[in-house]
Amino acid sequence: MTSVAEPGGPTWLRATLSDPLVRPMLRELGHEYSTRYGKDAHSELARYPAEEFDAPHGVLLLLLEDCEPVAGGAFRRYDTTTAELKRIWTHSAHRRRGLARRVVAELERIAAVRGYRRIFLTTGPRQPEARGLYLTTGYTPLFDTKAAPETIGPLPFEKHLTVPAEGKV
């Protein structure tokens, strides 16, 4: 577990899936998935082994305010040059504040520093907020945006990263 404070603001925490502070994220994501896709949808949270989100190939971040998680997300290695975003989350009491954008930007920054040159992700067809987030943060849809999302299934996106000037993560 590593934390990095932002001057005068929230703290970034690098955590593992077993960290107790990750539980609110997983609980809310499970509820969201089940509400939108049915009871078995929460199994998506256990689809990947926890170590896939650990360094050096992955990361799980939480954004803390007053030591409480308000947003978070992760990436895992998709292939040698591509990271896959997973579990982008904002606590239900903290939505509409731009926190998900901050999480995505920080995950992109870390991925670029670690040598990834592309981000790939999928979101569900019943998650219009996520679709909007990725479209407004520069992701290219790899599907027909005019088609009804339910007819497509998972909605894939990609974004090519710029090489960072310098930095370590």
N, CA, C and O of each residue as an XYZ file, in Angstrom:
676
protein
N       0.845     -1.167      0.000
C       0.000      0.000      0.000
C       0.895      1.236      0.000
O       1.744      1.389      0.878
N       0.708      2.117     -0.980
C       1.478      3.340     -1.099
C       0.516      4.496     -1.253
O      -0.453      4.398     -2.006
N       0.767      5.589     -0.553
C      -0.103      6.746     -0.744
C       0.726      7.946     -1.166
O       1.881      8.108     -0.774
N       0.096      8.776     -1.976
C       0.716      9.998     -2.471
C      -0.296     11.108     -2.279
O      -1.371     11.083     -2.878
N       0.040     12.085     -1.446
C      -0.886     13.179     -1.184
C      -0.787     14.229     -2.272
O       0.299     14.543     -2.761
N      -1.926     14.760     -2.639
C      -1.963     15.902     -3.535
C      -1.997     17.137     -2.650
O      -2.744     17.171     -1.672
N      -1.197     18.163     -2.975
C      -1.185     19.365     -2.138
C      -2.586     19.951     -1.983
O      -3.243     20.293     -2.966
N      -3.034     20.061     -0.722
C      -4.335     20.655     -0.431
C      -5.525     19.854     -0.915
O      -6.623     20.392     -1.049
N      -5.320     18.576     -1.178
C      -6.441     17.820     -1.723
C      -6.423     16.368     -1.338
O      -5.814     15.970     -0.345
N      -7.106     15.583     -2.146
C      -7.219     14.152     -1.884
C      -5.874     13.435     -1.973
O      -4.877     13.994     -2.432
N      -5.877     12.198     -1.526
C      -4.684     11.357     -1.524
C      -4.898     10.172     -2.453
O      -5.951      9.534     -2.425
N      -3.896      9.880     -3.275
C      -3.902      8.665     -4.085
C      -3.320      7.544     -3.249
O      -2.281      7.709     -2.610
N      -3.987      6.412     -3.256
C      -3.503      5.248     -2.541
C      -3.376      4.102     -3.525
O      -4.343      3.746     -4.198
N      -2.176      3.516     -3.611
C      -1.996      2.284     -4.385
C      -2.277      1.136     -3.446
O      -1.639      1.002     -2.402
N      -3.228      0.312     -3.818
C      -3.696     -0.750     -2.926
C      -3.725     -2.083     -3.658
O      -3.419     -2.165     -4.848
N      -4.094     -3.112     -2.930
C      -4.320     -4.427     -3.506
C      -5.801     -4.762     -3.326
O      -6.497     -4.127     -2.533
N      -6.268     -5.750     -4.057
C      -7.681     -6.133     -3.942
C      -8.055     -6.581     -2.540
O      -9.222     -6.492     -2.158
N      -7.088     -7.063     -1.763
C      -7.385     -7.529     -0.409
C      -7.394     -6.407      0.631
O      -7.750     -6.642      1.786
N      -7.012     -5.207      0.242
C      -6.979     -4.081      1.169
C      -8.404     -3.753      1.630
O      -9.299     -3.634      0.793
N      -8.637     -3.604      2.944
C      -9.983     -3.276      3.438
C     -10.569     -2.000      2.828
O     -11.788     -1.881      2.710
N      -9.723     -1.050      2.442
C     -10.237      0.183      1.843
C     -10.812     -0.043      0.442
O     -11.522      0.817     -0.080
N     -10.513     -1.183     -0.164
C     -11.037     -1.498     -1.495
C     -12.463     -2.055     -1.400
O     -13.198     -2.044     -2.387
N     -12.850     -2.535     -0.232
C     -14.170     -3.165     -0.074
C     -15.341     -2.282     -0.507
O     -16.244     -2.781     -1.179
N     -15.369     -0.973     -0.149
C     -16.501     -0.153     -0.614
C     -16.601     -0.105     -2.144
O     -17.700     -0.120     -2.698
N     -15.459     -0.048     -2.816
C     -15.452     -0.032     -4.273
C     -16.049     -1.325     -4.816
O     -16.926     -1.292     -5.680
N     -15.580     -2.454     -4.315
C     -16.060     -3.739     -4.809
C     -17.540     -3.959     -4.479
O     -18.287     -4.525     -5.277
N     -17.948     -3.506     -3.296
C     -19.349     -3.653     -2.894
C     -20.259     -2.834     -3.814
O     -21.273     -3.335     -4.302
N     -19.892     -1.584     -4.043
C     -20.724     -0.745     -4.914
C     -20.692     -1.210     -6.365
O     -21.720     -1.197     -7.042
N     -19.540     -1.613     -6.841
C     -19.472     -2.128     -8.215
C     -20.328     -3.384     -8.366
O     -21.047     -3.529     -9.355
N     -20.256     -4.281     -7.401
C     -21.077     -5.487     -7.439
C     -22.559     -5.150     -7.472
O     -23.324     -5.758     -8.221
N     -22.961     -4.186     -6.664
C     -24.357     -3.761     -6.648
C     -24.755     -3.146     -7.994
O     -25.813     -3.464     -8.537
N     -23.902     -2.268     -8.526
C     -24.179     -1.644     -9.830
C     -24.335     -2.698    -10.919
O     -25.301     -2.676    -11.682
N     -23.382     -3.617    -10.987
C     -23.427     -4.644    -12.031
C     -24.678     -5.504    -11.895
O     -25.344     -5.794    -12.889
N     -24.998     -5.911    -10.676
C     -26.175     -6.753    -10.455
C     -27.466     -6.011    -10.782
O     -28.383     -6.591    -11.365
N     -27.545     -4.741    -10.413
C     -28.729     -3.936    -10.692
C     -28.941     -3.780    -12.197
O     -30.068     -3.853    -12.685
N     -27.856     -3.568    -12.917
C     -27.973     -3.311    -14.360
C     -28.024     -4.575    -15.209
O     -28.647     -4.583    -16.271
N     -27.370     -5.650    -14.747
C     -27.223     -6.834    -15.598
C     -27.768     -8.126    -14.995
O     -27.762     -9.158    -15.666
N     -28.231     -8.100    -13.771
C     -28.757     -9.308    -13.141
C     -27.851     -9.823    -12.047
O     -26.711     -9.382    -11.905
N     -28.370    -10.759    -11.277
C     -27.696    -11.261    -10.073
C     -26.292    -11.791    -10.304
O     -25.421    -11.591     -9.457
N     -26.046    -12.455    -11.410
C     -24.740    -13.080    -11.639
C     -23.669    -12.106    -12.116
O     -22.502    -12.480    -12.236
N     -24.051    -10.873    -12.386
C     -23.107     -9.905    -12.945
C     -21.958     -9.587    -11.991
O     -20.869     -9.239    -12.447
N     -22.172     -9.698    -10.687
C     -21.104     -9.388     -9.731
C     -19.915    -10.337     -9.881
O     -18.817    -10.030     -9.416
N     -20.121    -11.479    -10.523
C     -19.010    -12.419    -10.732
C     -17.920    -11.812    -11.624
O     -16.783    -12.283    -11.622
N     -18.267    -10.775    -12.378
C     -17.271    -10.076    -13.198
C     -16.125     -9.561    -12.324
O     -14.987     -9.471    -12.784
N     -16.422     -9.226    -11.076
C     -15.394     -8.689    -10.180
C     -14.329     -9.726     -9.836
O     -13.213     -9.357     -9.470
N     -14.643    -10.988     -9.944
C     -13.688    -12.052     -9.613
C     -13.094    -12.688    -10.871
O     -12.441    -13.728    -10.793
N     -13.314    -12.081    -11.996
C     -12.897    -12.669    -13.275
C     -11.379    -12.780    -13.423
O     -10.893    -13.704    -14.074
N     -10.631    -11.860    -12.833
C      -9.180    -11.842    -12.985
C      -8.510    -12.068    -11.637
O      -8.998    -11.578    -10.619
N      -7.408    -12.797    -11.615
C      -6.670    -12.977    -10.358
C      -6.195    -11.622     -9.820
O      -5.823    -10.732    -10.584
N      -6.215    -11.487     -8.511
C      -5.844    -10.227     -7.858
C      -4.465     -9.744     -8.272
O      -4.243     -8.543     -8.423
N      -3.525    -10.688     -8.459
C      -2.143    -10.276     -8.775
C      -2.025     -9.599    -10.145
O      -1.010     -8.960    -10.420
N      -3.025     -9.725    -10.996
C      -2.966     -9.036    -12.295
C      -3.033     -7.523    -12.134
O      -2.689     -6.784    -13.057
N      -3.475     -7.057    -10.965
C      -3.578     -5.622    -10.709
C      -2.412     -5.102     -9.861
O      -2.428     -3.961     -9.401
N      -1.409     -5.948     -9.662
C      -0.222     -5.566     -8.900
C       0.897     -5.137     -9.843
O       0.924     -5.519    -11.013
N       1.823     -4.334     -9.310
C       3.020     -3.943    -10.059
C       3.833     -5.200    -10.355
O       3.772     -6.148     -9.573
N       4.565     -5.247    -11.413
C       4.861     -4.141    -12.322
C       3.887     -4.010    -13.486
O       3.953     -3.024    -14.220
N       2.989     -4.964    -13.678
C       2.136     -4.925    -14.867
C       0.797     -4.238    -14.651
O       0.128     -3.872    -15.618
N       0.401     -4.060    -13.409
C      -0.888     -3.450    -13.135
C      -0.826     -2.538    -11.934
O       0.215     -2.389    -11.294
N      -1.963     -1.930    -11.640
C      -2.081     -1.075    -10.462
C      -3.555     -0.954    -10.102
O      -4.429     -1.005    -10.967
N      -3.811     -0.795     -8.820
C      -5.148     -0.486     -8.329
C      -5.015      0.788     -7.507
O      -4.241      0.837     -6.551
N      -5.764      1.811     -7.877
C      -5.690      3.105     -7.205
C      -7.004      3.431     -6.522
O      -8.082      3.117     -7.028
N      -6.897      4.061     -5.377
C      -8.051      4.657     -4.714
C      -7.756      6.137     -4.524
O      -6.625      6.523     -4.229
N      -8.763      6.944     -4.691
C      -8.667      8.360     -4.381
C      -9.382      8.551     -3.044
O     -10.581      8.298     -2.926
N      -8.630      9.000     -2.044
C      -9.162      9.149     -0.683
C      -9.390     10.612     -0.355
O      -8.584     11.475     -0.702
N     -10.502     10.877      0.319
C     -10.764     12.184      0.921
C     -11.054     11.931      2.385
O     -11.931     11.134      2.717
N     -10.339     12.592      3.250
C     -10.488     12.374      4.691
C     -10.358     10.893      5.032
O     -11.115     10.364      5.846
N      -9.393     10.234      4.403
C      -9.055      8.828      4.625
C     -10.143      7.844      4.168
O     -10.067      6.662      4.503
N     -11.136      8.294      3.424
C     -12.209      7.439      2.922
C     -12.146      7.371      1.398
O     -11.935      8.397      0.752
N     -12.325      6.186      0.807
C     -12.297      6.067     -0.647
C     -13.519      6.722     -1.293
O     -14.659      6.440     -0.926
N     -13.255      7.606     -2.268
C     -14.344      8.270     -2.991
C     -14.357      7.886     -4.470
O     -15.370      8.062     -5.147
N     -13.240      7.363     -4.972
C     -13.158      6.936     -6.376
C     -11.978      5.984     -6.503
O     -11.118      5.913     -5.626
N     -11.955      5.257     -7.610
C     -10.847      4.338     -7.814
C     -10.910      3.682     -9.170
O     -11.816      3.925     -9.967
N      -9.933      2.854     -9.406
C      -9.871      2.114    -10.658
C      -8.566      1.359    -10.738
O      -7.707      1.473     -9.865
N      -8.431      0.585    -11.799
C      -7.255     -0.267    -11.944
C      -6.929     -0.461    -13.408
O      -7.730     -0.165    -14.294
N      -5.722     -0.969    -13.638
C      -5.412     -1.514    -14.949
C      -4.611     -2.780    -14.767
O      -3.974     -3.004    -13.738
N      -4.663     -3.605    -15.806
C      -3.919     -4.862    -15.865
C      -3.266     -4.922    -17.236
O      -3.657     -4.212    -18.163
N      -2.270     -5.779    -17.341
C      -1.593     -5.962    -18.623
C      -2.540     -6.684    -19.587
O      -3.081     -7.742    -19.264
N      -2.730     -6.103    -20.764
C      -3.546     -6.722    -21.809
C      -2.636     -7.435    -22.808
O      -2.890     -8.572    -23.202
N      -1.564     -6.735    -23.208
C      -0.476     -7.326    -23.983
C       0.772     -6.494    -23.708
O       0.727     -5.608    -22.855
N       1.862     -6.740    -24.386
C       3.133     -6.096    -24.027
C       3.112     -4.577    -24.142
O       3.898     -3.906    -23.472
N       2.242     -4.021    -24.965
C       2.194     -2.565    -25.116
C       0.860     -1.956    -24.693
O       0.663     -0.748    -24.818
N      -0.054     -2.785    -24.193
C      -1.408     -2.322    -23.895
C      -1.808     -2.658    -22.467
O      -1.658     -3.791    -22.009
N      -2.320     -1.646    -21.775
C      -2.931     -1.836    -20.454
C      -4.447     -1.829    -20.639
O      -4.973     -1.141    -21.513
N      -5.135     -2.598    -19.809
C      -6.588     -2.641    -19.868
C      -7.168     -2.028    -18.598
O      -6.900     -2.505    -17.495
N      -7.961     -0.973    -18.756
C      -8.607     -0.352    -17.610
C      -9.727     -1.244    -17.108
O     -10.469     -1.842    -17.888
N      -9.834     -1.321    -15.783
C     -10.878     -2.114    -15.129
C     -11.348     -1.367    -13.885
O     -10.602     -0.587    -13.293
N     -12.580     -1.615    -13.506
C     -13.126     -1.206    -12.210
C     -13.107      0.301    -11.947
O     -12.881      0.724    -10.813
N     -13.341      1.113    -12.977
C     -13.414      2.555    -12.739
C     -14.680      2.813    -11.929
O     -15.773      2.408    -12.326
N     -14.531      3.482    -10.807
C     -15.614      3.616     -9.837
C     -15.578      4.976     -9.162
O     -14.507      5.510     -8.876
N     -16.751      5.532     -8.912
C     -16.914      6.701     -8.050
C     -17.997      6.365     -7.039
O     -19.080      5.912     -7.408
N     -17.707      6.585     -5.779
C     -18.680      6.344     -4.715
C     -19.968      7.095     -5.051
O     -19.924      8.233     -5.519
N     -21.101      6.460     -4.813
C     -22.395      7.038     -5.195
C     -22.640      8.414     -4.562
O     -23.354      9.229     -5.145
N     -22.081      8.684     -3.413
C     -22.268      9.983     -2.759
C     -21.351     11.071     -3.316
O     -21.459     12.234     -2.926
N     -20.448     10.698     -4.228
C     -19.455     11.658     -4.731
C     -19.462     11.787     -6.251
O     -18.491     12.267     -6.835
N     -20.529     11.370     -6.886
C     -20.591     11.434     -8.351
C     -20.842     12.858     -8.834
O     -21.279     13.727     -8.080
N     -20.551     13.066    -10.112
C     -20.734     14.358    -10.799
C     -19.743     15.418    -10.317
O     -20.039     16.612    -10.352
N     -18.566     14.977     -9.867
C     -17.514     15.894     -9.423
C     -16.256     15.776    -10.274
O     -15.258     16.437     -9.989
N     -16.286     14.949    -11.311
C     -15.113     14.764    -12.156
C     -14.076     13.811    -11.589
O     -12.946     13.769    -12.074
N     -14.442     13.049    -10.573
C     -13.479     12.146     -9.943
C     -13.085     10.997    -10.866
O     -11.919     10.603    -10.887
N     -14.017     10.458    -11.617
C     -13.695      9.362    -12.540
C     -12.696      9.839    -13.595
O     -11.800      9.088    -13.979
N     -12.839     11.059    -14.058
C     -11.877     11.609    -15.022
C     -10.479     11.673    -14.414
O      -9.485     11.379    -15.079
N     -10.419     12.057    -13.151
C      -9.119     12.117    -12.473
C      -8.510     10.730    -12.346
O      -7.309     10.548    -12.545
N      -9.356      9.743    -12.009
C      -8.865      8.364    -11.886
C      -8.327      7.880    -13.228
O      -7.229      7.329    -13.300
N      -9.095      8.085    -14.278
C      -8.666      7.637    -15.611
C      -7.357      8.325    -16.004
O      -6.448      7.672    -16.516
N      -7.253      9.622    -15.771
C      -6.034     10.358    -16.128
C      -4.823      9.832    -15.351
O      -3.739      9.693    -15.917
N      -4.999      9.544    -14.079
C      -3.871      9.038    -13.274
C      -3.488      7.625    -13.710
O      -2.302      7.301    -13.765
N      -4.464      6.787    -14.019
C      -4.147      5.443    -14.522
C      -3.412      5.530    -15.860
O      -2.466      4.778    -16.094
N      -3.833      6.430    -16.731
C      -3.148      6.622    -18.015
C      -1.702      7.069    -17.788
O      -0.784      6.584    -18.448
N      -1.512      7.990    -16.856
C      -0.163      8.492    -16.573
C       0.744      7.365    -16.097
O       1.871      7.226    -16.574
N       0.259      6.570    -15.166
C       1.061      5.469    -14.632
C       1.350      4.449    -15.730
O       2.474      3.963    -15.852
N       0.340      4.129    -16.522
C       0.528      3.159    -17.610
C       1.598      3.645    -18.587
O       2.441      2.860    -19.022
N       1.569      4.924    -18.931
C       2.561      5.476    -19.864
C       3.967      5.408    -19.276
O       4.917      5.046    -19.970
N       4.099      5.757    -18.000
C       5.406      5.706    -17.349
C       5.933      4.268    -17.307
O       7.139      4.041    -17.407
N       5.043      3.325    -17.164
C       5.453      1.912    -17.120
C       5.699      1.319    -18.502
O       6.013      0.135    -18.622
N       5.559      2.128    -19.537
C       5.904      1.670    -20.875
C       4.749      1.243    -21.759
O       4.964      0.864    -22.910
N       3.535      1.295    -21.248
C       2.390      0.983    -22.096
C       2.160      2.132    -23.078
O       2.352      3.296    -22.728
N       1.760      1.816    -24.273
C       1.539      2.823    -25.308
C       0.080      2.916    -25.739
O      -0.294      3.771    -26.541
N      -0.728      2.025    -25.193
C      -2.143      1.991    -25.562
C      -2.953      1.518    -24.351
O      -2.511      0.678    -23.567
N      -4.152      2.087    -24.230
C      -5.112      1.638    -23.231
C      -6.278      1.013    -23.989
O      -6.749      1.558    -24.987
N      -6.729     -0.117    -23.512
C      -7.907     -0.779    -24.044
C      -8.877     -0.954    -22.884
O      -8.457     -1.110    -21.737
N     -10.169     -0.930    -23.180
C     -11.156     -1.192    -22.147
C     -12.462     -1.583    -22.807
O     -12.687     -1.313    -23.987
N     -13.309     -2.214    -22.037
C     -14.689     -2.433    -22.451
C     -15.578     -1.966    -21.311
O     -15.206     -2.024    -20.139
N     -16.748     -1.507    -21.684
C     -17.762     -1.180    -20.696
C     -19.058     -1.811    -21.162
O     -19.215     -2.152    -22.334
N     -19.969     -1.958    -20.245
C     -21.222     -2.621    -20.578
C     -22.191     -1.718    -21.310
O     -22.122     -0.496    -21.177
N     -23.089     -2.297    -22.077
C     -24.053     -1.518    -22.843
C     -25.082     -0.790    -21.978
O     -25.763      0.115    -22.461
N     -25.203     -1.173    -20.713
C     -26.145     -0.511    -19.802
C     -25.439      0.465    -18.862
O     -25.929      0.753    -17.770
N     -24.298      0.963    -19.293
C     -23.540      1.920    -18.495
C     -23.278      3.179    -19.325
O     -22.140      3.446    -19.710
N     -24.338      3.956    -19.599
C     -24.161      5.150    -20.430
C     -23.211      6.178    -19.821
O     -22.573      6.940    -20.547
N     -23.115      6.201    -18.484
C     -22.197      7.148    -17.842
C     -20.752      6.796    -18.199
O     -19.942      7.681    -18.477
N     -20.437      5.510    -18.189
C     -19.083      5.086    -18.537
C     -18.793      5.372    -20.005
O     -17.719      5.866    -20.349
N     -19.746      5.062    -20.856
C     -19.577      5.343    -22.282
C     -19.279      6.837    -22.487
O     -18.365      7.198    -23.228
N     -20.051      7.687    -21.830
C     -19.829      9.130    -21.933
C     -18.469      9.548    -21.411
O     -17.804     10.395    -22.008
N     -18.048      8.954    -20.294
C     -16.736      9.260    -19.718
C     -15.628      8.985    -20.725
O     -14.760      9.830    -20.944
N     -15.657      7.804    -21.338
C     -14.578      7.435    -22.248
C     -14.616      8.263    -23.523
O     -13.563      8.608    -24.059
N     -15.796      8.586    -24.019
C     -15.878      9.426    -25.217
C     -15.350     10.833    -24.947
O     -14.685     11.417    -25.803
N     -15.640     11.383    -23.762
C     -15.208     12.748    -23.460
C     -13.758     12.836    -22.997
O     -13.208     13.934    -22.907
N     -13.128     11.694    -22.702
C     -11.717     11.725    -22.282
C     -10.791     11.224    -23.387
O      -9.652     10.836    -23.123
N     -11.280     11.233    -24.618
C     -10.403     10.979    -25.758
C     -10.269      9.542    -26.210
O      -9.378      9.226    -26.999
N     -11.129      8.669    -25.732
C     -11.069      7.275    -26.160
C     -11.800      7.110    -27.487
O     -12.829      7.740    -27.731
N     -11.255      6.258    -28.329
C     -11.854      5.949    -29.618
C     -12.737      4.721    -29.474
O     -12.267      3.666    -29.048
N     -14.018      4.846    -29.827
C     -14.880      3.667    -29.766
C     -14.514      2.698    -30.884
O     -14.302      3.107    -32.025
N     -14.442      1.421    -30.553
C     -14.145      0.378    -31.536
C     -15.441     -0.342    -31.905
O     -15.464     -1.558    -32.100
N     -16.504      0.430    -31.994
C     -17.833     -0.072    -32.324
C     -18.604      1.059    -32.997
O     -18.177      2.213    -32.960
N     -19.709      0.738    -33.595
C     -20.564      1.724    -34.253
C     -21.349      2.476    -33.184
O     -22.245      1.912    -32.556
N     -21.016      3.737    -32.980
C     -21.669      4.534    -31.932
C     -23.131      4.833    -32.256
O     -23.883      5.260    -31.379
N     -23.537      4.617    -33.491
C     -24.934      4.858    -33.863
C     -25.815      3.639    -33.611
O     -27.041      3.747    -33.611
N     -25.198      2.490    -33.398
C     -25.958      1.262    -33.120
C     -26.458      1.289    -31.678
O     -25.836      1.908    -30.814
N     -27.552      0.634    -31.423
C     -28.068      0.512    -30.064
C     -27.069     -0.310    -29.243
O     -26.729     -1.426    -29.637
N     -26.594      0.220    -28.108
C     -25.577     -0.492    -27.319
C     -25.941     -1.927    -26.981
O     -25.069     -2.795    -26.969
N     -27.207     -2.193    -26.707
C     -27.630     -3.545    -26.335
C     -27.408     -4.553    -27.470
O     -27.302     -5.754    -27.222
N     -27.338     -4.062    -28.716
C     -27.123     -4.969    -29.844
C     -25.648     -5.291    -30.040
O     -25.307     -6.197    -30.800
N     -24.774     -4.558    -29.361
C     -23.324     -4.739    -29.527
C     -22.745     -5.666    -28.473
O     -21.855     -6.463    -28.768
N     -23.240     -5.568    -27.255
C     -22.622     -6.288    -26.142
C     -21.607     -5.383    -25.484
O     -21.815     -4.170    -25.442
N     -20.504     -5.929    -24.961
C     -19.474     -5.061    -24.368
C     -18.981     -4.034    -25.398
O     -18.749     -4.359    -26.563
N     -18.830     -2.803    -24.939
C     -18.422     -1.703    -25.812
C     -16.917     -1.478    -25.680
O     -16.468     -0.999    -24.639
N     -16.124     -1.807    -26.702
C     -14.671     -1.639    -26.608
C     -14.222     -0.227    -27.006
O     -14.782      0.396    -27.908
N     -13.205      0.244    -26.310
C     -12.585      1.546    -26.572
C     -11.072      1.376    -26.538
O     -10.553      0.422    -25.959
N     -10.372      2.318    -27.169
C      -8.915      2.367    -27.056
C      -8.456      3.812    -27.045
O      -9.159      4.722    -27.484
N      -7.250      3.989    -26.526
C      -6.606      5.308    -26.533
C      -5.116      5.072    -26.612
O      -4.563      4.256    -25.875
N      -4.471      5.789    -27.511
C      -3.015      5.711    -27.625
C      -2.403      6.743    -26.689
O      -2.842      7.892    -26.637
N      -1.393      6.320    -25.958
C      -0.752      7.170    -24.963
C       0.476      7.849    -25.543
O       1.119      7.324    -26.452
N       0.790      9.008    -25.015
C       2.017      9.679    -25.395
C       3.128      9.235    -24.461
O       2.888      8.894    -23.303
N       4.319      9.245    -24.972
C       5.482      8.835    -24.187
C       5.771      9.936    -23.173
O       5.925     11.094    -23.562
N       5.848      9.607    -21.879
C       6.113     10.622    -20.870
C       7.540     11.148    -20.972
O       8.458     10.426    -21.359
N       7.707     12.426    -20.616
C       9.031     13.036    -20.647
C       9.969     12.316    -19.695
O      11.083     11.953    -20.072
N       9.537     12.112    -18.494
C      10.282     11.321    -17.506
C       9.392     11.087    -16.315
O       8.315     11.671    -16.201
N       9.835     10.255    -15.454
C       9.051      9.961    -14.251
C       9.107      8.484    -13.936
O       9.358      7.647    -14.804
N       8.869      8.190    -12.690
C       8.861      6.797    -12.224
C       7.579      6.538    -11.489
O       6.985      7.428    -10.881
N       7.170      5.293    -11.561
C       5.991      4.866    -10.804
C       6.292      3.548    -10.152
O       5.439      2.993     -9.459
